[in-house]
Amino acid sequence: MNSDFDWFMITMPIFAIVVFLIVMVGSMEKQPKFLEGTKVNTNVARGIIFLFVVGAFYSFIYMIVWFIDLVRTY
């Protein structure tokens, strides 16, 4: 994967499926019982926080790598 288009082609369908699932569950008249537990709520919160931290860390590393590359080629 050497271009932004490659990353887009991989991440966009995954994002679309996640959004589809969120909309489908959110539009249900009765929420499934397994979604009402406190364990599920904590796991969802942990998952969101984990994805945010991993994304921020990846972005930070990528930013440092690009900065070093720009300084090196200046």
CORWOVEN-V292185 format. One record per backbone hydrogen bond with DSSP energy under -0.5 kcal/mol. CO is the residue of the C=O (numbers start at 1). NH is the residue of the N-H. Records with the same first field share a line. If there is no record, write none. Layout:
CO->NH, NH
//
This chain:
3->7
4->8
5->9
6->10
7->11
8->12
10->14
11->15
12->16
13->17
14->18
15->19
16->20
17->21
18->22
19->23
20->24
21->25
22->26
23->27
25->28
29->31
32->35
33->36
37->41
38->42
39->43
40->44
41->45
42->46
43->47
44->48
45->49
46->50
47->51
48->52
49->53
50->54
51->55
52->56
53->57
54->58
55->59
56->60
57->61
58->62
59->63
60->64
61->65
62->66
63->67
64->68
65->69
66->70
67->71
68->72
69->73
70->74
71->74
//
